[in-house]
Amino acid sequence: MRLAGKRALITGGFGGIGRKVAERFAAEGATLALADTAAGESPVADARCYRADLGQVAECRRLAAAVQADLGDIDLLVNCVGVFEQMAFDETTEENWDRNVDINLKGVFFLIQAAAPQMRRRGGGRIVNITSIAGSQGFATAQAYCAAKGGLLNLTRALALALAPDGINVNAVAPGFIRTQMTEHQWTDEAFMARLGRMLATQGGYMEPDAVAAAVLFLCSDDAAHIHGANLGVDDGWLAGLSATAFT
Ligand SMILES: NC(=O)c1ccc[n+]([C@@H]2O[C@H](COP(=O)([O-])OP(=O)(O)OC[C@H]3O[C@@H](n4cnc5c(N)ncnc54)[C@H](O)[C@@H]3O)[C@@H](O)[C@H]2O)c1
């Protein structure tokens, strides 16, 4: 059991990727707290669930304090929270911009700021942020999302440097095309899937969220003790470049 005795907070814990991370962590012996705006039964037995709007700084602070009061200081924080709102350039509104940036970037920073003292008291910890291929590459119809994920990527590096002296490893996992509710409009679109299949070197389609969870588990395991500020792609080679079949 790679996470025995560890206490983990997973945000977006009711989402497609978050719940797979939760399942993996539970199987490895971690005690779990899941946070989400979604309500309902916990996706994982024995996890404590918290409702919080993590686009708001006060809610991030309240969440960190509540988890500490219930479970004690945490060792692991995985930020799977996110919104993906596509919007054409001319139609992008202040509201769209703020939602993407507040939830995907600002809240992540302030939750880390609130949780880091707990990890310091534990003598160290692990933080994994879920970035995206859109953090390293532009997508024409998602400027606010790209800005937020690009910011999250470089925030991960800056925090890795700031927190390494405390024994806290901060890293990111950058998913490509993952089959969750967030991307349902794409993986249910046959024409989109045919184009994607040609552009991926694997000629595959959408990956299952467990592929991302496996990378997160690795970064939270002892095997990743010397990894700081990495952005581990789980993208079937998307960011490596163009596939041989991209133009066929
Ligand atoms: N699915 C993909 O292809 C893909 C690709 C790249 C990156 N990502 C990233 O992975 C992460 C997880 O996405 P997913 O695919 O599991 O999507 P998802 O929609 O299934 O999960 C996201 C979760 O975040 C929660 N959430 C949204 N706003 C919130 C808020 N203000 N406060 C608290 N919780 C909130 C949602 O309720 C949901 O449960 C996101 O950061 C996303 O940007 C996903």
Ligand as a Chemical Component Dictionary entry (heavy atoms), coordinates in Angstrom:
data_LIG
# 
_chem_comp.id                   LIG 
_chem_comp.type                 NON-POLYMER 
_chem_comp.pdbx_formal_charge   0 
_chem_comp.three_letter_code    LIG 
# 
loop_
_chem_comp_atom.comp_id 
_chem_comp_atom.atom_id 
_chem_comp_atom.alt_atom_id 
_chem_comp_atom.type_symbol 
_chem_comp_atom.charge 
_chem_comp_atom.model_Cartn_x 
_chem_comp_atom.model_Cartn_y 
_chem_comp_atom.model_Cartn_z 
_chem_comp_atom.pdbx_ordinal 
LIG N1  N1  N 0  -11.386 15.576 -19.454 1  
LIG C1  C1  C 0  -10.348 16.016 -20.146 2  
LIG O1  O1  O 0  -10.171 15.677 -21.345 3  
LIG C2  C2  C 0  -9.350  16.947 -19.512 4  
LIG C3  C3  C 0  -8.233  17.322 -20.286 5  
LIG C4  C4  C 0  -7.297  18.180 -19.734 6  
LIG C5  C5  C 0  -7.457  18.650 -18.434 7  
LIG N2  N2  N 1  -8.555  18.264 -17.712 8  
LIG C6  C6  C 0  -8.661  18.794 -16.363 9  
LIG O2  O2  O 0  -8.840  17.738 -15.449 10 
LIG C7  C7  C 0  -9.545  18.224 -14.305 11 
LIG C8  C8  C 0  -10.716 17.293 -14.024 12 
LIG O3  O3  O 0  -11.621 17.362 -15.120 13 
LIG P1  P1  P 0  -12.645 16.184 -15.487 14 
LIG O4  O4  O 0  -12.386 15.814 -16.889 15 
LIG O5  O5  O -1 -12.645 15.151 -14.417 16 
LIG O6  O6  O 0  -14.002 17.017 -15.494 17 
LIG P2  P2  P 0  -15.325 16.845 -14.634 18 
LIG O7  O7  O 0  -16.229 17.915 -15.091 19 
LIG O8  O8  O 0  -15.779 15.433 -14.676 20 
LIG O9  O9  O 0  -14.803 17.162 -13.153 21 
LIG C9  C9  C 0  -14.577 18.461 -12.680 22 
LIG C10 C10 C 0  -15.151 18.537 -11.274 23 
LIG O10 O10 O 0  -14.885 19.857 -10.746 24 
LIG C11 C11 C 0  -16.055 20.271 -10.036 25 
LIG N3  N3  N 0  -16.103 21.732 -9.954  26 
LIG C12 C12 C 0  -16.308 22.604 -10.982 27 
LIG N4  N4  N 0  -16.320 23.861 -10.501 28 
LIG C13 C13 C 0  -16.096 23.777 -9.176  29 
LIG C14 C14 C 0  -15.982 24.739 -8.132  30 
LIG N5  N5  N 0  -16.136 26.047 -8.362  31 
LIG N6  N6  N 0  -15.721 24.302 -6.877  32 
LIG C15 C15 C 0  -15.586 22.962 -6.614  33 
LIG N7  N7  N 0  -15.701 21.996 -7.552  34 
LIG C16 C16 C 0  -15.956 22.416 -8.824  35 
LIG C17 C17 C 0  -17.218 19.721 -10.852 36 
LIG O11 O11 O 0  -18.409 19.647 -10.078 37 
LIG C18 C18 C 0  -16.678 18.345 -11.260 38 
LIG O12 O12 O 0  -17.056 17.337 -10.328 39 
LIG C19 C19 C 0  -9.946  19.657 -14.636 40 
LIG O13 O13 O 0  -9.030  20.556 -14.057 41 
LIG C20 C20 C 0  -9.828  19.714 -16.145 42 
LIG O14 O14 O 0  -9.586  21.022 -16.614 43 
LIG C21 C21 C 0  -9.494  17.431 -18.222 44 
# 
loop_
_chem_comp_bond.comp_id 
_chem_comp_bond.atom_id_1 
_chem_comp_bond.atom_id_2 
_chem_comp_bond.value_order 
_chem_comp_bond.pdbx_ordinal 
LIG N1  C1  SING 1  
LIG C1  O1  DOUB 2  
LIG C1  C2  SING 3  
LIG C2  C3  SING 4  
LIG C2  C21 DOUB 5  
LIG C3  C4  DOUB 6  
LIG C4  C5  SING 7  
LIG C5  N2  DOUB 8  
LIG N2  C6  SING 9  
LIG N2  C21 SING 10 
LIG C6  O2  SING 11 
LIG C6  C20 SING 12 
LIG O2  C7  SING 13 
LIG C7  C8  SING 14 
LIG C7  C19 SING 15 
LIG C8  O3  SING 16 
LIG O3  P1  SING 17 
LIG P1  O4  DOUB 18 
LIG P1  O5  SING 19 
LIG P1  O6  SING 20 
LIG O6  P2  SING 21 
LIG P2  O7  DOUB 22 
LIG P2  O8  SING 23 
LIG P2  O9  SING 24 
LIG O9  C9  SING 25 
LIG C9  C10 SING 26 
LIG C10 O10 SING 27 
LIG C10 C18 SING 28 
LIG O10 C11 SING 29 
LIG C11 N3  SING 30 
LIG C11 C17 SING 31 
LIG N3  C12 SING 32 
LIG N3  C16 SING 33 
LIG C12 N4  DOUB 34 
LIG N4  C13 SING 35 
LIG C13 C14 SING 36 
LIG C13 C16 DOUB 37 
LIG C14 N5  SING 38 
LIG C14 N6  DOUB 39 
LIG N6  C15 SING 40 
LIG C15 N7  DOUB 41 
LIG N7  C16 SING 42 
LIG C17 O11 SING 43 
LIG C17 C18 SING 44 
LIG C18 O12 SING 45 
LIG C19 O13 SING 46 
LIG C19 C20 SING 47 
LIG C20 O14 SING 48 
# 
